Amino acid sequence: MNVPDNLQYTSDHEWVLIEGDTATIGVTDHAQEELTDVVFAELPEVGRVVSVGDPVGVVESVKAASDVYAPVAGEVTESNAEVLDDPSLVNSDPYGQGWLVKIRLAAGGVPGGLMDAEAYRAHIG
């Protein structure tokens, strides 16, 4: 699995890739393994303004449903239509085609407390 080096992670198992003023968000490989087969995704409408910790979607599997929380603050600029059509992308490519939402960062929209890969690995044991 190709995992970009510059991802940051939340304790709720979201990943975030910040490029310029845009944050791309998805769920981690660990999260998708825990969920098993993802069969449904619900994502926010473009234009929605979110704060850190706001729910920005739901991924549902045959086992459970899990909220996805915004690790950054800003405005939703894109929801991944491919995941809405084929939720299994969250399982097969969580760090690539299985991304969920893009957010244009608000001023001060990136909180402290995001983890790097090493800290996240320690967090999940």
N, C-alpha and C positions, 0 to 999 in steps of 0.2 A: 504494500500500500504506500502510495506516495503522499507523505505528510510534509507540507511546507515547514521550513525551519522557523519562520517568524510568527507562528500562531501563538496566541495567548488563550488561556483557559479559565473557566469559572468553576467554582466548587459544585455547581449544578450540572456540570458536564456539557456546557456549550463551549465551542471554540470561536475565536474571533480573529480575523485577519484585517489589520488596519493598513490601508494603502491611501495615502493622502488624506482626504476628508471623508473617505468611505470605509465603513466596516462591513465585512461579509461575515455572516454568522451561520453556524450549523451545530449539529450535535456531534459529540466525539465518537470515535470508534468504540470506546468502552460503553457509552450510552446505548449505541445501536445494538451492541452484543447483548446487553442486559434486556433490551426491549424484545429482541428476536425479530421476527419478520414484520417490518413496518408495512401496514396496509392502508393507511390514511394519513393525510397531513392537512392541517388547516393553517393558513398563513395570513398575515395582516394585509389590509389594503394599502396601496401606495398612497403616500401623503399623510399617513397616520404619524403623529408625533409621540415618541415614547421616551420614558425615563428609565434609568438603570433599574433593573429588577421587574419592569412591567412584563406581563406575558405577551409574547409576540407570535405565538403559534402553539399548535399541539401536534405531536406525532403519536399515532396510535398503532399498536401492534396487536397480534392475536393474543398477547399476554396482558397488556396494560396500555393506558394512555399516559402521556407525559407532557406537561407544559414545557414550553421553551421560553426562556426569559431573556430580555435584552441585557447584554453585558455592557452596553454603551447607551448614551442618550442622543437623540436626534430624530430625523424624519425618515420614514421608510421610503426608499426610492425604488425598490424592486423586491418582489416575492418570486421565488423560483417556480415558474409555471410547470417546468418539467417534473418537479417533485409532486406537484398536485396531480399530474397525469400518471406518474409512475413513482409512487411512494417508496418502492423498493430501492431507489437510488440512494436513499439514506443508509441502507444496509450495504449496498455494493460499492459505493464511492462516497463515504461521509465527508471527506475533505476535498472532494472535487465536484462532480455533477450533483451530489446530494446536499449542496449548500441550501440554506432555507431563505434567508432574507438579507438585503443590503440596506444599510442605514447611513445617511449623510450625517456626519457628526455635528452635534451642537457645540458651541464654544464650551470648553471644559467638559465635554461629553464622555471622556475616557476616564473612568475611575481608577484609583489605586486598587490593589488587591487582586488584579488578574495575575494568573500564574504562568510561568514559562513551562516548557515541556517537562523539565526535570522535576519541578515542584508538583505538576499535575500527576506525573507518574507516582510520586511519593504519596499524594493525596488518595489515589485509588488503590494503593498498596501493591 
